[in-house]
Structure formats: structure tokens, C-alpha cells
């Protein structure tokens, strides 16, 4: 999976192999309105060039200045920013936000190769850093885990923490899949229609020609899974909805107008779905942002998925029309 964090690791590894000294900087704790969450990663090389971000700007500038002025740590160490209001203002941390970071020298790149290899096979892995010794080990992680730091050991996750099952392999699915990959989703696209299978070429996604309901059962959808049905073909979309709405998937949505959504719910009510399960369906899918093109519709769908995942109220949502 080509997530932003993995891109940072690739760049760090390549710099090290070119002979540069390289440091990794990880956000371990934030307070207030610090702009980057725990686990955010930055790679910095000896001439001040950086990849990734831990604050969005000013903190990076200070870290670069430290390296250029000869401050080059030889073992993992802690750095704090924004402890006072003056420092918060200086480093661009709004509302008195604070950051704590771990800075470490990148001495061995073998663990990066291990992370890249395992995540390319859709595994979720944890990098465990011991601050006292500087040793790093890679071990399996499970969905539901989060970044952790206990003062001595840092545990950061890499790989697809979330899964997205997209039913249909048309133009909208292509845009949706490409964007979802950048949001750390493992993307599985399902379309049993032969002509769509032959034209699917989005890297880092998995394509399946199975029937959608069979695939949903096989995937064992969990609370870290989202299901998006966008074929416009009830024979395919409804099949996956029958299984997905009974599953713990955190998001289930289907493309269609308000009237089509009302008719779809009527059809679903004929099967062994409760009213509460049917009400879980997001349709019309996506937030109301006036989207027209496939890329714009994909943005609206992903915006809704992110809002649901983060527990945020869906404010720009068109009401579903009552069945006529």
C-alpha cells in the first residue's frame, strides 16, 4: 500500500543508501490544536531536505535549522514544542497547541524493507522502537490498534488500517479507489462483469470477479470496513447490501437518487433485514457538495466516509425522499 507514511519511509531509505545521514521524527503526543496527529512521520537528511510533516511548516523549519547548525542526535531523543504561548505562536501551533516528538537516527534500513514488503501484501504491521537502546523490531498488528507511546517504547502502525469494498469498476470507482488509497484504505474492487475486469488498471488495488455477496461474506467485514456500491445495477448493488448491512462494517452506502434509494429500501425490506439494519444505508451516497464529475462525486463519498469514521455529524446531507 502506497500511503503517505510509507512514501516517507521509502524516501528515508533511499537517502540512507545514497550515503546521507538521515533522521526520523515522529509525533508522539499533542495538546490543543496541534495540526498533526500522533504517529505523523517526517524524514530529514543531513542537508536539511525533508519528506513528510509533523506540523505543517514552522516546526519543520526549526528541525532543519538544528541539523544545519550541527545538532545531529545519535540516539532516540525527545523534543517538545509549544510549551509556552510564545513558543506556540512562534512555531505556528494555533490556540496554544503543543507537540512532543521523538527524533532518531536511521542507522539500519532493513526494517524499512520489511515494512514495505509486508504492507505490499496488505499486512498491517507495527514498528516498535525502544528509546533506550534504539533497537527496532517489526511485528504483526491488528485492526483497531492505535499509535502508542509509554515513555520508553514507541509503537507505530503501517499498512491498511481500514478496508474499502467497492462494487463496480467504472469511472467513478477508479477515482474513488485512487483517492481511498491515499487515505490508508486497502481497496478491493468487485465486478463480475468481464468487460470491466479487463479494463481495470488501478495499481495497489485488489480486483475480484466474484459475486458481491459472496465476496462480502468471504472478507468478513468488520468495524474497520466500508462498503460502497456504485454499479447502478440493483442485481449487483443489492446483493452486497444484503450482507453488508448485517455486518459490523462502519459504513455502507449505495449510489442512486433519492427516489431510487427509497425504492431500494423497499426491496431490502422484503429480505431478512431489520428496519435498523436498513436505516444504516447511506443513500443518496456522499455529502451534498454539488458534485457532478466522477472525481467530485468520489470526493463527496470519501468526505462522508471520513465523517462517519470520525463520528462527525453529516451536515451537508440531502434528505432522503419518502417512498411514493
Secondary structure, 3 states (H helix, E strand, C coil): CCCHHHHHHHHHHHHHHCCCCEEEEEEEEEECCCCCCCCCEEEEECCCCEEECCCCCHHHHHHHHHHHCCCCCCCCEEEEECCCHHHHHHCCCHHHCEEEEEEEECCCCHHHHHHHHHHHCCCCEEEEEECCCCCEEEEECCCCCCCEECCCEEEEEECCCEEEEEECCCHHHHHHHHHHHHCCEEEEEECCCHHHHHHCCCCCCEEECCCHHHHHHHHCCCCCEEEEECCCCHHHHHHHHHHHCCCCCCEEEECCCHHHHHHHHHHHCCCCCCHHHHHCEECCCCCCCCCCCHHHHHHHHHHHHHHHHCCCCCCCCCCCCCCC
